[in-house]
Amino acid sequence: TYVELIEQLLGCPQGEEAALLQANAELVDAGLVEVMELYAANLESQGNGNSEWLQEFTMQLAQALGMAATDTTGTKNTERFLLETLQLVADSESDPQQIYTVWAQQQARLNSELLAVMPPTVAQLFAGETEQQTFVASVLCSFGNLINQFPLGTRWLNLELGITAYKLALQVYTREAFPGKWAATQNNLATAYWNRVRCDSAEN
């Protein structure tokens, strides 16, 4: 229901957003803000220009609801945790035992903010040489496989993190440049969509 309202906001004429929210007042709460953040992050990972507008609108709504604005320090800590996690995946050669032990101790950090910071953080990593880009793409695929099979945490969020990781990896693993890795990543992405908890199952 939150997603339907967000899509209506994106499609409604400029200036009519407030009226739309008022008509759906029962949905205007902290849960809507959280889903809007996730939706904006997914749009950004797809290169959709609506992401910036939605991020700004989400911030305004959060302020109107009396929610604290995003803590810059908290965001930096989340970015650091993401980089540490990707480094752990690489250093451990994707060993589930090592990685799951760490994640089990830090489940609270596997949250929606991690999903939001992943696209811009990975974009910075992709700014390096081709060798670095392919290395990061490989680590992202391993991360996606591991988080999708992680038995703890929040199931829907683990799947969203995996989906985002695969889609980011596909920016490097194109069909033309890496046909084998492209196919394997597409297959993993398909499995993640098949198991996805959020959104419409037929659309997934």
C-alpha positions in Angstrom: 0.0 0.0 0.0 2.9 2.3 0.8 4.4 1.6 -2.6 1.1 2.3 -4.4 0.9 5.7 -2.6 4.5 6.5 -3.5 3.9 5.7 -7.2 0.8 8.0 -7.1 3.0 10.7 -5.7 5.5 10.3 -8.5 2.8 10.4 -11.1 0.6 13.2 -9.7 0.7 16.8 -11.1 3.2 19.1 -9.3 1.6 20.8 -6.3 -1.0 18.2 -5.7 1.2 16.0 -3.4 -0.1 17.5 -0.2 -3.8 16.8 -1.2 -2.9 13.2 -2.1 -1.2 12.7 1.3 -4.2 14.2 3.0 -6.5 11.9 1.2 -4.4 9.0 2.4 -3.7 10.3 5.9 -3.9 6.9 7.5 -0.7 5.9 5.6 1.3 9.0 6.4 3.6 7.8 9.2 7.2 6.6 9.9 6.6 3.4 7.9 5.8 5.5 4.8 9.0 7.5 5.2 11.1 4.3 5.5 9.6 2.7 2.4 10.0 6.0 0.5 13.7 5.9 1.4 14.0 2.4 0.1 12.1 3.3 -3.1 14.3 6.3 -3.7 17.4 4.1 -3.2 16.1 1.6 -5.8 15.4 4.4 -8.3 18.9 5.8 -7.8 20.4 2.4 -8.4 18.5 2.2 -11.7 19.6 5.7 -12.7 16.1 7.0 -12.5 15.9 10.8 -12.3 12.9 10.7 -10.0 15.2 9.5 -7.1 16.4 13.0 -6.3 12.9 14.4 -6.1 11.7 11.6 -4.0 14.7 11.9 -1.6 14.0 15.6 -1.1 10.3 15.0 -0.7 11.0 12.2 1.8 13.2 14.5 3.9 10.4 17.2 3.9 7.8 14.6 5.0 10.1 13.3 7.8 10.5 16.9 9.1 6.8 17.5 8.9 6.2 14.3 10.9 8.7 15.5 13.5 11.2 12.8 12.6 14.9 13.6 13.0 16.7 14.4 9.7 19.3 11.8 8.6 22.3 12.0 10.8 25.4 12.6 8.6 27.6 10.8 11.1 25.3 7.8 11.1 25.4 7.7 7.3 29.2 7.8 7.3 29.2 4.9 9.8 26.9 3.0 7.6 29.2 3.6 4.6 32.1 2.4 6.6 30.3 -0.7 7.6 29.4 -1.4 4.0 33.0 -1.0 2.9 34.2 -3.2 5.8 31.6 -5.8 4.9 32.7 -5.9 1.2 36.3 -6.2 2.4 35.4 -9.1 4.7 33.7 -10.9 1.8 36.8 -10.4 -0.3 39.4 -11.3 2.4 37.4 -14.4 3.6 36.9 -15.6 0.0 33.2 -15.5 0.6 33.4 -18.0 3.5 29.9 -18.0 5.1 31.1 -19.2 8.5 33.3 -16.2 8.9 30.9 -13.7 7.5 27.8 -14.9 9.2 29.5 -14.8 12.6 30.2 -11.1 12.1 26.7 -10.4 10.7 25.1 -12.2 13.6 26.8 -9.9 16.0 25.9 -6.8 14.0 22.4 -7.5 12.7 21.2 -4.1 13.6 23.5 -2.6 11.0 21.9 -4.7 8.2 19.2 -2.1 7.9 17.4 0.1 5.4 20.1 2.8 5.6 22.6 0.2 4.4 20.4 -0.3 1.4 20.2 3.5 0.8 24.0 4.1 0.9 24.9 1.1 -1.2 24.4 2.7 -4.7 26.3 5.9 -4.1 29.1 4.1 -2.2 29.6 1.5 -4.9 29.5 4.2 -7.5 32.6 5.7 -5.9 34.3 2.2 -6.0 33.4 1.9 -9.7 35.2 5.1 -10.4 38.5 3.3 -10.4 40.3 1.3 -13.1 38.6 -1.5 -15.0 40.4 -4.1 -12.9 39.0 -2.6 -9.7 35.5 -2.4 -11.3 35.5 -6.1 -12.1 36.8 -6.9 -8.6 34.1 -4.9 -6.9 31.4 -6.5 -9.2 32.7 -9.9 -8.2 32.5 -9.0 -4.5 29.0 -7.6 -4.9 27.8 -10.8 -6.4 29.3 -12.8 -3.6 27.7 -10.4 -1.1 24.3 -10.8 -2.8 24.6 -14.6 -2.6 25.6 -14.5 1.1 23.0 -12.0 2.2 20.2 -13.8 0.4 21.0 -17.0 2.2 21.7 -15.3 5.6 19.4 -17.1 8.1 19.1 -14.2 10.5 18.1 -10.6 10.2 15.0 -9.3 8.3 14.2 -11.5 5.4 12.7 -8.9 3.0 15.6 -6.5 3.7 18.2 -9.2 3.1 16.6 -9.9 -0.3 16.5 -6.2 -1.2 20.2 -5.9 -0.3 20.9 -8.9 -2.6 18.8 -7.5 -5.4 20.6 -4.1 -5.2 24.0 -5.8 -5.1 23.3 -7.9 -8.2 21.9 -4.9 -10.2 24.9 -2.8 -9.3 27.3 -5.6 -10.4 25.4 -5.8 -13.7 26.6 -2.2 -14.4 30.1 -3.9 -14.9 29.1 -7.4 -15.9 27.4 -6.5 -19.2 26.3 -9.1 -21.7 28.8 -7.9 -24.2 31.9 -7.7 -21.9 31.3 -10.6 -19.5 28.6 -12.9 -21.0 29.2 -15.8 -18.6 29.2 -13.6 -15.4 26.3 -11.6 -16.8 24.2 -14.7 -17.2 25.1 -16.1 -13.8 24.3 -12.7 -12.1 21.0 -12.5 -14.0 20.2 -16.0 -12.8 20.9 -15.0 -9.2 18.9 -11.8 -9.6 15.9 -13.9 -11.0 16.1 -16.2 -7.9 16.1 -13.1 -5.6 13.1 -11.7 -7.4 11.3 -15.0 -7.2 11.8 -15.1 -3.4 11.1 -11.4 -3.0 8.8 -10.5 -0.2 8.0 -6.9 -1.2 5.9 -5.6 -4.1 3.6 -7.7 -6.3 4.7 -11.3 -6.8 3.6 -11.4 -10.5 5.5 -8.2 -11.2 8.5 -9.6 -9.4 
